[in-house]
Amino acid sequence: MPKVYPDRLDTLIAVSEAKDGYFTTEQARDAGLSLHALASLQQAGHLEREQYGVYRLARWPSTKRPGLWRTFLWATHIDPLAAFSHRTALELHDVSDLNPAKIDVTFSLKARVRSKKPPAVVTHRHDLAEGDVEDREGFRITTLYRTLLDLATDYLARDAVADVLDRGNSVGLSPGQLQQVRAIYDLSDETRQHLARTLPRARHAPARR
């Protein structure tokens, strides 16, 4: 059995403890661990290879969102501009009781997603503007306004979108933003499908108050 040095595990714990025990090969390399060292730790049963370029410390306690860090590290390993969006972003904004079975990730248009997706991941394609994204719980996620526009346009989580709209200004959106989301929510299927192809540019326009 390969010799394993405790300091290597201590290093990986420091790298991954804020990410539910997950880390990427780049993060391990930046901390001074080679691919050979990771292979030795995996062979000794200390690591589990979760996805291309993503590992997790074995025996790390499970969490309430076990798939999010694995998916986020996989996605940003491929595309640093990737972000959680749609149903997943709505859950992370904590304005809905939605408990989605799928994990939604938006990649930039030029990103090449060649590796196998983690389980239950749904990918979307848009070039997100800086104002479309925020940091929450360590994740890149779409803003609530952008999230609701995406959901209304793609006709996903319709009941959850309606619930947020019914709560009005209490969710932190301006009247103009709520009005725009409501207008898209009420559109016909054909018109929404057309908007889904053209909306990325229109979404960046400031909301009218």
BALUM-167351 format. One record per residue: residue in one letter; x, y, z of N, C-alpha, C, CB in turn. Coordinates in steps of 0.02 Angstrom, whole numbers, plus 50000, padded with zeros to 5 digits. Glycine has a CB too. Example, Ala and Ser with C-alpha at 12.3 -4.5 7.8 and 13.67 -1.06 7.14 Angstrom:
A506604971650390506154977550390506604983550390505654977650452/S506424988850354506844994750357506455000250394507044997050286/
//
This chain:
M500424994050000500005000050000500445006250000499525000050062/P500295011249960500715017249957500745020750024500455021949904/K501315023750037501395027550098501025034150093502145028750114/V500645035850144500255041950143500485046350201499495040450149/Y500635052550186500865057150237500285061250264501415061850210/P500225061550332499655065250361499625072550340499685064950437/D500215075650326500195082650307499835083750241500895085450304/R499845078650197499485079350133498725079750145499645073450087/L498495075450190497775075650205497595082150240497585069650249/D498025084550285497895090950319497845096550267498445092550370/T498275096250217498255101350165497595101150127498835100450116/L497375095150110496745094450072496145096250114496675087350046/I496175094950179495625097050223495565104650222495735094450295/A496135108050226496125115350225495845118050159496825118150237/V496005114550105495775116650038495025115450029496165112949984/S494765110150058494095107850041493565108650096494125100750021/E493765110550156493275110450211492695115250200493615112250276/A492795120750164492245125350150491835123150091492525132350138/K492025117650059491675115249999491435108150008492135115649937/D491235106450069490955099850084491435094150068490295098850047/G492085095450074492585090250061492785089449989492325083850086/Y492535093649944492695093149873493275097949856492075094849830/F493645096149805494175100449779494335098349708494805100249825/T494655102749671494865101149602495605099549601494705106949555/T495815096449546496525094849538496935101349537496645090849474/E496665106749509497025113049508497115115849578496645118149464/Q496595115249620496645117649688497155113649728495965117449722/A497165107049716497665102849749498375104649726497525095449736/R498435105749661499095107649634499335114349662499075107849558/D498875119149667499055125649695499275125049768498465130449689/A499015119849802499205118749872499835114549879498625115449910/G500125112549822500755108949823500715101449814501085110249886/L500125098749796500045091549788500015089849713499415089049824/S500405084949693500435082849624499875077849609501115079749608/L499775076349545499295071249525499515064449553499225070849449/H500165063249556500405056949584500215056349658501175056349577/A500265061949695500075061849765499325060449773500245068449799/L498915063449730498195062149732498045054849717497825066649683/A498395052049668498285044949650498465040449709498705043049589/S499005042149744499205038149803498675038549858499885040549829/L498415044449869497905045249920497255041649901497755052649933/Q497095041849837496495038349814496585030749821496345040049741/Q497165028249803497305021049808497275018749881497975019449777/A497475023149926497465021349997496775022150029497955025650035/G496285024549989495595025050014495435031550048495465019650061/H495875036550041495755043050074495375047850029496405046150094/L495365046649964495025051049917494555047049872495535054849875/E494055050449847493605047649798493585052349737492885046549827/R493675049449679493635053549618492905054049598494065050449560/E492635060149604491925061249594491745062749522491685066849638/Q492185066249488492045068649420492715070449389491565074749421/Y492715071549324493335073549292493605079849325493215074749217/G494215079249353494535084949385494285086549454494455090849343/V493835082549483493535083949548493605077949594492785085949540/Y493855079149654493925073949705493545075949768494675072649721/R493445070949812493155072349877493505068049929492395070849877/L493605070949987493895067150042493415061550063494065071750101/A493675055550067493255049850089493065050850162493635043050079/R492475048350180492225048650248492075055850271492725045650295/W492025060450224491815067250242491065067150256491985072350185/P490845070550309490125070350326489685072650268489995074650387/S489115069450261488645071450208488315078050227488115065950197/T488065081550177487755088050189487055088150159488175093750158/K486695093650171486005094050146485985095150071485635099750181/R486545097450041486575098349969487185094749942486595105949950/P487185088149943487795084349927488045085249855487685077149939/G487585086949809487795087249739488015094149715487255084949697/L487905099349755488025106049729488765107649721487715111149776/W489175106049771489885107549764490205103349710490245106549831/R490015097049706490295092849653490135095749585490015085649658/T489505097949576489305100749512489635107449499488545101549510/F489665111749550489955118349541490695117849523489865122549605/L491075113549557491785112949541491885109849472492135108649594/W491465105049454491495102149387491365107549334490995096349379/A490845111549346490655116649296491175122049289489985119749315/T491425124649346491915130149342492605127649322491955133749409/H492725121149329493335118149302493335118549226493415110749325/I492735117849197492655118349124492605125649102492025114549101/D492225129549139492075136449120492055140849183491395136949081/P492555144949195492555149149255491955153849260493185153249257/L491615154949204491025159449204490375155749216490995163149138/A490405149149226489795145249238489465147449304489955137749240/A488805146749307488445148749368487825144349376488245156249364/F487635143249438486995140049451486435144849429486915138149526/S485905142149400485375146249373484705142649381485505147949298/H484175145749353483515142649350483295140049419483515136949299/R483085133649422482805130949485483305130849542482545123949473/T483935129349526484445128949578484585135849607485105125949550/A484625140949564484735147749589484135150049631484845152549531/L483535148349610482945150349649482965147349718482295148249613/E483165140949723483225137749789483745141349832483415130349781/L484315143149802484845146349840484665153549861485485146449799/H484205156749824483975163349845483505162949905483625166849786/D483255157049920482845155849979482215160249980483255157150042/V481895160849923481255164449920480685159849899481315170349870/S480815153349899480315148549877480415142049914480365147449800/D479885138149918479915131449948480125126149897479245129549978/L480315128349838480505123749785481095119449808480685127549721/N481035112949798481575108249814481725104149751481385103549875/P482095107049704482165103849638482575097449639482485108749590/A482365092749597482735086549589483315087349540482275080949567/K483295092649499483805093949450484255099649473483495095649382/I484875099749448485345105149461485465108849396486015102449492/D485285115249394485345119249333485995123249333484745123949326/V486365122749279486995126449271486975129949203487615121749277/T487155136349203487205140049140487945140949123486855146949145/F488135138749063488805139549036488805145248985489065133049004/S489385148348976489455153348923489425149848855490115157248930/L489265153648804489145150648738489765147348709488905155948691/K490355149748727490975147048699491255141148738491485152448694/A490965139648796491235134148837491125127448803490895134148906/R491605123048809491565116348780491475111248836492195114748739/V490865108648842490705103848894490815096848865489975104748921/R491405094148875491575087748845491535081948895492265088148816/S491635083348958491625077849008490905076049026492015079849071/K490825070149052490165067649071489875071849127490195060349092/K489235073649121488915077849171488815073849236488245080449145/P488845077349293488635074149356487895072249353488775078849416/P487675067849398486975065749397486485071649405486845060749451/A485935071249368485375075949375485535083149355485125075949445/V486075084249317486255091049297485925092749230487015091749291/V485635098849228485345101549166485765107549147484585103549175/T486035107649086486465113149065486075118049020487075110449027/H486245124449027485955129848987486525133848957485475134349030/R486375137648905486895141448870486685148748863487035138448801/H487055153248895486975160548888487625163748909486365163248930/D487785169348880488345173448905488055178148958488685177448846/L488195176649020487935180549075488345186949085487925176449140/A488005192549091488345198849106488555198949180487905204949089/E489025203349197489255203749266488675205149313489785209149274/G488195209249292487635210949334487115205349340487305216949308/D487195200049302486735194349305486925189349358486705190949238/V487505190049388487785184949432487985187949499488395181549400/E487895184049553488115186049619488405179949655487525189149660/D488725181149711489005175749752488535174349810489715177649778/R488405167849819487985165849876488215158949900487225165649856/E488375158649964488625152449995489245149749960488065147149995/G489625154249929490235152149894490125150349821490535146449929/F489505150249799489335148449730489225154749688488715143949729/R489375154249623489135159149575488425157249555489615159549512/I487955161749565487265160349547486975166449511486835158549609/T486465165349471486135171049438485735174949490485665168549381/T485695181549480485305185749525484575183549524485365193249504/L484205185749574483505183649576483125186149515483175186349640/Y483255192249495482915194949435483065190749374483115202249423/R483695189449362483895185349305483605178249311484655184949298/T483615175549372483345168749383482605168349364483435166749456/L482215173249386481505173249371481375174149296481145178749410/L481785178349263481715179149191481865172549155482185184649165/D482385169049177482555162549147481995157549156483205159849177/L481735157149217481205152349231480575153949193481055152149307/A480395160349190479785162349153479865161049079479635169749165/T480465162349052480585161348981480585153948963481235164648960/D480905149949005480975142748991480375138649016481605140149022/Y479905142049049479295138849072479445133349124478915135849014/L479945134549167480125129849220479865132449287480895128749222/A479705127749332479495129449400478965134949400480105131849442/R478455133949359477935139149349477595141149414477415136749299/D477425136349456477085138049518477535142049565476855131649554/A478185140349566478655143949609478735151149585479335140449610/V478765152149519478815158949492478195162949510478895158749415/A477615159949504476995163449521476985165449595476385159049505/D477225160949637477245162349709477705168349725477495156249748/V478275168649693478735174249704478425180749678479415172949669/L478105180449620477785186449593477225188949638477505185049523/D476855184249668476305186249713476555189649776475895180049731/R477175188449794477465191549854477705198649841478035187349881/G477725200549778477865207449760478545209949783477345211849788/N478555216249808479175219649825479535216449884479045226749839/S479215212049921479535209049980480135204649962479025204950018/V480195202649899480755198449879481345202749856480545193749823/G481285209349857481845213649841481895215949769482455210349859/L481385214649729481385216949660480985223349654481095211549612/S481155227449605480795233649594480135232249559481225238649552/P479655236849563479025235949527479135234749452478575241949536/G479625238249422479755237349351480025230349336480255242449328/Q480445227749379480705221049369480155215849376481265219549418/L479735216649427479175212049436478695212249376478785213749500/Q478575218249351478135219049293478415215549232478015226449278/Q479075216049222479375212849164479345205249169480095215049155/V479485202549229479445195349238478725192949228479695193349308/R478245196749256477535194849248477335194849175477085199649288/A477565199749136477385200249066477645194149028477675206649034/I478255191949042478525186049009478165179749032479285185449022/Y478015179449097477665173649126476985172649092477575174649201/D476655178049073475985177649045475975176648969475605183749063/L476555176448938476575175848865476385168948842477275177548839/S476215168448778476055161948748476695157948739475695162848681/D476635151448730477215147048720477625149348660476985139848711/E477295150948605477655152748544478065159148554477175153748486/T477775164048587478125170348598478705169348647477645175748626/R478605165248698479145163948746479735160348713478885159748805/Q479585155748667480115152248633480525157048590479835146548589/H480185161948561480545167048522480985171248569480045171548484/L480715173148626481105177048674481705173248700480665179248732/A481635166748709482185162648734482785163148688481965155448741/R482665164448623483215164948575483505171948572482995162848506/T483115177048594483335183948586483445187648651482835187648545/L483225184748708483205188348771483895189948801482825184448820/P484425186148790485055187748824485265195048818485595183448797/R485155198248760485335205348753484815209748789485385207248679/A484175208048781483655212248812483685212148887482965210048788/R483905206548917483905205948990484385210849023484085198949010/H484865213248986485365217449016485145224749021486005217048977/A484575226348989484335233148993484085234549064483765234348942/P484205240549091483985242049159483225242049164484255248849181/A482985239749222482265239449233481985246549240482095235249295/R481405247649214481065254149220480675254249284480615255549160/R480785259349323480425259949387479815264449380480885262649443/
//
